[in-house]
Amino acid sequence: MLPFQKKLTGAFYVVLGLPATAMGFGLSIQIAVLSWILRTRYGLDIHEIGIVWAAGPIAGILGQPIIGWISDGVWFWGGRRRPFIFIGGLLAALSILALPYIGLIDETLGIGSIMAVAITVALTLDLAINISFNPTRSIIADVTPEGEPRTKGYTWMQAISNFFGAGAYLISALLGNFTLIYIGTAVVFLFSVIPMLFITEPHEPEEVESDEVKATKTDWNQLFKIYFAHSFSWVGIQTMFIYSFAFLEQRFEANDPDLLGSIIGWSFFILNGAGAIFPIFLLEPLSKKIGKVKTHLLSVASMSLGYFLIFIFVKNTVMMYAFFILLSIGWAAVVSLPFAIMTEKVNKKRMGFFMGIFNLSVVLPQLVSSFVLGSVIQNAGDKGMVYLISGISLAVSAFLWFFVNEKSPHVK
């Protein structure tokens, strides 16, 4: 174990956050590019794009719990999480590289269906991200003590991930989505592999825990409350990610592919750029003062407010970008604090499995967004429905977080 890991230095937290950053970067590319390329290059309608987006979550329903369960009980290549991060990073990079060539792949293989190829590529990309996302988050719990150090691990993870995610959208806005794809392929691969060479995994996760924490068992009552609260956050967020293009096409008449791609790129650049600041400078200190659950509840409520303001008031891109700053507080919280909260309520020996189960509160809402809300939005006369649905979903999530306790009791 290197000294920076023993001392839990800032440099260690940065390195520890890079593998999750790689997967977040891959997800940012998917968000920036997938709907755009399917709409502008291949002419798919809103409902068809929703179906393509559903492919990955379907894989994730089984993929994350299975990978988590396996990684809890194996040891090879110097770790239990490391092998899956390596493999997932390689597959994700190759899938990203395939995005511009969906049409070429279809022609070369003689499949005769853009939808089939698009679903296959999206499925492979999401499955790869699912393979790696679980271990990249689980390893943070494996190598940090419970409490403030672990909260710091997840907030720093998300600050770094949001910083690079913002970079992805900035590249999209300034240089175009195809440049983003080629740069992203390298970033995803390198950030998945290199940092793991400097992190030592304990053979038993409890090596970093106190005797009191070792006795903790899974608090299923609180765990289900977290799942339900978190899932409503993701119904709204996934709806924004998948269908914002429809809102932009109508509200701003952004029918030119380059203009549409640019607005999406700048919007999500702001979401992640501001979101890179909030985890360390707002969420972490506020969590120390009022607790992680209250901090998260307030952040989710602020995101709900931002969605409603976009639905009611936004008439131009300047207003859109301004409200995305408000959205970034909730975004920074949703992808960091629930992990720190959840890991305090489960059996530490099964962290990978429970991290995979936790992912169901992300992928199942995406299926709702893809299969149910896609048709609703397509048939809606006002595509502002995208942000109305998102606002309602986040408001419900904030209400449900009222019922989550700050710290799990030691269930016997």
C-alpha positions in Angstrom: 0.0 0.0 0.0 1.4 3.4 -1.0 1.8 6.1 1.6 -0.8 8.4 0.1 -3.4 5.6 0.5 -2.4 4.9 4.2 -2.7 8.6 5.0 -5.8 9.1 2.9 -4.3 12.2 1.3 -6.1 14.5 -1.2 -4.0 12.9 -4.0 -5.3 9.5 -3.0 -8.9 10.7 -3.2 -8.3 12.1 -6.6 -6.8 8.9 -7.9 -9.5 6.9 -6.2 -12.1 8.9 -8.1 -10.7 8.5 -11.6 -12.1 5.0 -12.4 -15.6 6.3 -11.6 -14.8 9.4 -13.6 -14.0 7.2 -16.6 -17.4 5.7 -16.5 -19.0 9.1 -15.9 -17.2 10.4 -18.9 -18.5 7.6 -21.0 -22.0 8.3 -19.8 -21.5 12.0 -20.6 -20.6 11.0 -24.2 -23.6 8.8 -24.4 -25.9 11.6 -23.2 -24.3 14.2 -25.6 -24.1 12.0 -28.6 -26.6 9.1 -28.7 -30.0 10.9 -29.0 -28.4 13.6 -31.3 -26.8 11.1 -33.7 -29.9 8.9 -33.8 -32.1 11.9 -34.5 -29.9 13.9 -36.9 -28.1 11.2 -38.8 -30.5 8.3 -38.9 -33.9 10.1 -38.5 -35.3 8.1 -35.6 -38.4 9.5 -33.9 -38.7 10.3 -30.2 -40.3 6.9 -29.3 -37.6 4.9 -31.2 -34.8 6.9 -29.5 -36.4 6.0 -26.1 -36.4 2.3 -27.0 -32.7 2.5 -27.9 -32.0 4.1 -24.5 -33.9 1.3 -22.8 -31.4 -1.4 -24.0 -28.7 -0.5 -21.5 -30.9 -0.4 -18.4 -32.4 -3.8 -19.2 -28.9 -5.2 -19.2 -28.1 -3.3 -16.0 -31.0 -4.9 -14.1 -29.1 -8.2 -14.0 -25.6 -6.9 -14.9 -24.8 -4.8 -11.8 -26.1 -7.1 -9.1 -24.4 -10.1 -10.7 -21.1 -8.3 -11.2 -21.3 -6.9 -7.7 -22.0 -10.3 -6.2 -19.2 -11.9 -8.2 -16.7 -9.2 -7.3 -17.5 -9.6 -3.6 -16.2 -13.2 -3.6 -13.3 -13.3 -6.2 -9.7 -12.3 -6.2 -7.5 -12.1 -9.3 -5.2 -9.6 -11.0 -4.5 -8.1 -7.6 -8.0 -7.3 -6.5 -11.7 -8.1 -6.4 -12.9 -4.8 -8.1 -9.8 -4.2 -10.3 -10.5 -6.9 -13.0 -14.0 -5.7 -13.7 -12.9 -2.1 -13.9 -10.2 -3.1 -16.5 -12.6 -5.2 -18.6 -15.5 -2.7 -18.4 -13.2 0.2 -19.3 -12.0 -1.5 -22.4 -15.5 -2.5 -23.6 -16.8 1.0 -22.9 -14.0 2.6 -24.9 -14.6 0.3 -27.9 -18.4 0.9 -27.7 -17.9 4.7 -27.7 -15.7 4.4 -30.7 -18.5 2.5 -32.5 -21.1 5.2 -32.1 -20.3 7.2 -35.3 -20.2 3.9 -37.4 -23.6 2.5 -36.6 -24.6 2.9 -40.3 -21.3 1.5 -41.5 -21.7 -1.5 -39.2 -25.2 -2.1 -40.5 -24.1 -2.0 -44.1 -21.0 -4.1 -43.6 -22.8 -6.8 -41.7 -25.9 -6.6 -44.0 -28.3 -6.4 -41.0 -30.6 -4.0 -42.7 -31.8 -2.3 -39.5 -30.3 0.8 -38.0 -32.5 0.3 -34.9 -31.0 -3.2 -34.3 -27.4 -2.0 -34.6 -28.1 1.1 -32.5 -29.6 -1.0 -29.7 -26.7 -3.4 -29.9 -24.1 -0.6 -29.6 -26.1 1.1 -26.8 -26.5 -2.2 -25.0 -22.8 -3.0 -25.1 -21.9 0.5 -24.0 -24.3 0.5 -21.1 -23.4 -3.0 -20.1 -19.7 -2.0 -20.1 -20.5 1.0 -17.9 -22.6 -1.2 -15.7 -19.8 -3.7 -15.4 -17.4 -1.0 -14.2 -19.6 1.5 -12.4 -20.4 -0.9 -9.6 -16.8 -1.8 -8.8 -15.6 1.8 -9.2 -18.1 2.9 -6.5 -17.7 -0.2 -4.3 -13.9 0.2 -4.1 -14.4 3.6 -2.5 -16.3 1.9 0.4 -13.7 -0.9 0.5 -10.7 1.4 1.1 -12.2 4.2 3.2 -13.5 4.2 6.8 -17.2 4.8 7.4 -18.2 8.4 8.2 -16.5 11.6 7.1 -13.6 9.9 5.1 -16.1 7.8 3.1 -18.4 10.8 2.4 -15.3 12.7 1.3 -14.5 9.8 -1.0 -17.8 10.0 -2.8 -18.0 13.8 -2.9 -14.5 14.0 -4.3 -15.3 11.2 -6.8 -18.3 13.2 -8.1 -16.4 16.5 -8.1 -13.7 15.0 -10.3 -16.3 13.2 -12.4 -18.3 16.3 -12.9 -15.2 18.3 -13.8 -14.3 15.9 -16.6 -18.0 15.5 -17.6 -18.1 19.2 -18.0 -15.0 18.9 -20.2 -16.8 16.4 -22.3 -19.7 18.7 -23.0 -17.4 21.6 -23.6 -15.6 19.6 -26.3 -19.0 18.8 -27.7 -20.1 22.4 -27.8 -16.8 23.8 -29.2 -15.3 21.0 -31.3 -18.3 18.8 -32.1 -19.5 15.4 -31.0 -17.3 13.4 -33.3 -14.2 15.0 -31.7 -15.7 14.2 -28.3 -16.0 10.5 -29.3 -12.4 10.1 -30.2 -11.0 12.0 -27.2 -13.5 10.2 -25.0 -12.4 6.7 -26.1 -8.8 7.4 -24.9 -10.0 9.1 -21.6 -12.3 6.2 -20.7 -9.7 3.5 -21.3 -6.8 5.3 -19.5 -8.8 6.4 -16.5 -10.1 2.9 -16.0 -6.7 1.2 -16.1 -3.9 3.5 -14.8 -5.3 4.6 -11.4 -6.0 1.0 -10.4 -2.3 0.3 -10.6 -1.8 2.6 -7.6 -4.7 1.5 -5.3 -4.3 -1.5 -3.0 -7.5 -3.4 -2.3 -7.9 -5.1 1.1 -8.5 -8.8 1.0 -11.4 -8.1 3.5 -13.3 -4.8 3.3 -13.4 -4.7 7.2 -9.7 -4.1 7.4 -10.5 -0.4 7.2 -13.5 -0.6 9.6 -13.8 -0.2 13.4 -15.1 -3.1 15.5 -18.4 -1.2 15.9 -18.9 -1.0 12.2 -18.0 -4.6 11.7 -21.1 -5.6 13.7 -23.4 -3.7 11.4 -25.9 -5.7 9.4 -28.1 -4.7 6.5 -31.0 -2.4 7.5 -33.5 -3.4 4.9 -36.2 -1.0 6.1 -34.1 2.0 5.5 -32.5 0.5 2.4 -35.9 0.3 0.6 -36.8 3.8 1.6 -33.5 5.0 0.0 -34.3 3.0 -3.1 -37.7 4.5 -3.6 -36.5 8.1 -2.9 -33.6 7.7 -5.2 -35.6 6.1 -8.0 -37.9 9.2 -8.4 -34.8 11.4 -8.7 -33.7 9.3 -11.7 -37.1 9.3 -13.4 -36.8 13.1 -13.7 -33.1 13.1 -14.5 -33.2 10.4 -17.2 -36.2 12.2 -18.8 -34.1 15.3 -19.0 -31.1 13.4 -20.5 -33.1 11.5 -23.1 -35.7 14.0 -24.3 -34.2 17.5 -23.8 -33.6 17.6 -27.6 -37.4 17.6 -28.2 -37.9 20.6 -25.9 -35.1 22.4 -27.6 -36.4 21.6 -31.1 -39.8 23.2 -30.2 -39.0 25.9 -27.7 -35.9 27.3 -29.6 -36.7 26.0 -33.1 -33.3 24.3 -32.9 -33.8 22.0 -36.0 -30.3 22.5 -37.3 -28.2 19.5 -36.2 -25.1 21.5 -35.2 -27.2 24.1 -33.3 -29.1 21.4 -31.5 -25.8 19.6 -30.6 -24.3 22.9 -29.4 -27.2 23.8 -27.1 -27.2 20.3 -25.6 -23.4 20.5 -25.2 -23.4 23.9 -23.4 -26.4 22.9 -21.2 -24.8 19.8 -19.9 -21.4 21.5 -19.7 -22.9 23.9 -17.2 -24.7 21.1 -15.3 -21.4 19.3 -14.8 -19.1 22.3 -14.5 -21.0 23.9 -11.7 -21.6 20.4 -10.3 -17.9 19.9 -10.1 -17.7 22.7 -7.5 -20.6 21.9 -5.3 -19.6 18.5 -3.9 -16.5 19.7 -2.2 -17.4 23.3 -1.5 -21.1 22.9 -0.6 -22.2 19.4 -0.1 -19.4 18.1 2.0 -19.3 21.0 4.5 -23.1 21.1 4.7 -23.2 17.4 5.3 -20.9 17.8 8.3 -23.2 20.5 9.7 -26.7 19.2 9.1 -26.1 15.6 8.0 -26.0 13.9 4.6 -29.7 13.1 4.4 -30.9 16.7 5.0 -28.3 18.0 2.6 -29.4 15.6 0.0 -33.1 16.4 0.5 -32.5 20.1 0.1 -30.4 19.6 -3.0 -33.1 17.4 -4.7 -35.7 20.0 -3.8 -33.6 22.7 -5.5 -33.4 20.6 -8.6 -37.1 20.2 -8.7 -37.5 24.0 -8.5 -35.0 24.4 -11.4 -37.1 22.1 -13.6 -40.3 23.9 -12.9 -38.6 27.3 -13.6 -37.4 26.0 -17.0 -40.8 24.7 -17.9 -42.5 28.0 -17.0 -40.0 30.7 -17.9 -37.3 29.6 -20.3 -37.6 31.3 -23.7 -34.0 31.6 -24.8 -30.6 29.8 -24.2 -29.3 32.4 -21.7 -32.2 31.6 -19.3 -31.8 27.9 -20.0 -28.1 28.0 -19.0 -28.8 30.1 -15.9 -31.3 27.6 -14.6 -29.0 24.7 -15.3 -26.7 26.1 -12.6 -29.5 25.6 -10.1 -30.0 22.1 -11.5 -26.3 21.3 -10.9 -26.7 21.4 -7.1 -29.2 18.5 -7.2 -27.2 16.7 -9.9 -24.0 16.8 -7.8 -25.9 15.4 -4.8 -27.8 12.7 -6.6 -24.6 11.1 -8.0 -22.6 11.3 -4.7 -24.4 11.5 -1.4 -26.8 8.5 -1.8 -23.8 6.2 -2.1 -22.3 7.4 1.2 -25.8 7.1 2.9 -26.5 3.7 1.5 -23.1 2.2 2.5 -23.8 2.9 6.1 -26.8 0.6 6.1 -25.6 -2.6 4.5 -23.4 -5.6 5.4 -19.8 -4.5 4.4 -18.8 -7.9 3.2 -21.5 -7.7 0.5 -20.9 -4.2 -0.6 -20.6 -5.0 -4.3 -23.9 -6.9 -4.3 -25.8 -4.1 -2.5 -24.2 -1.5 -4.8 -25.6 -3.5 -7.7 -29.0 -3.7 -6.1 -28.8 0.0 -5.5 -28.3 0.5 -9.2 -31.9 -0.8 -9.8 -33.1 2.5 -8.5 -31.3 4.1 -11.4 -32.0 1.7 -14.3 -35.7 0.9 -13.6 -36.5 4.6 -13.7 -34.7 4.8 -17.0 -37.0 2.1 -18.4 -40.0 4.2 -17.2 -38.5 7.2 -19.0 -37.9 5.1 -22.2 -41.0 3.0 -22.5 -43.7 5.1 -20.8 -42.7 8.8 -20.9 -41.4 8.7 -24.5 -44.9 8.2 -25.8 -46.3 10.8 -23.4 -43.8 13.4 -24.6 -44.1 12.5 -28.3 -47.9 13.0 -28.1 -47.7 16.2 -26.0 -48.3 19.4 -27.8 -45.9 21.3 -25.5 -42.6 19.5 -25.3 -42.0 21.5 -22.1 -43.7 18.4 -20.7 -40.1 17.1 -20.4 -39.2 19.5 -17.6 -42.7 19.4 -16.0 -42.3 15.6 -15.6 -38.8 16.0 -14.3 -39.9 18.7 -11.7 -42.7 16.5 -10.4 -40.4 13.5 -10.1 -37.8 15.4 -8.2 -40.4 16.9 -5.9 -41.7 13.4 -5.0 -38.1 12.2 -4.4 -37.4 15.1 -2.0 -40.6 14.2 0.0 -39.6 10.6 0.2 -36.1 11.5 1.6 -37.9 12.8 4.7 -38.4 9.2 5.8 -34.7 8.2 5.6 -32.8 8.2 8.9 -29.4 9.8 9.0 -27.6 6.8 10.4 -28.5 3.1 10.5 -29.0 1.4 13.8 -27.0 -1.7 14.4 -29.6 -4.3 13.5 -29.0 -7.7 15.1 
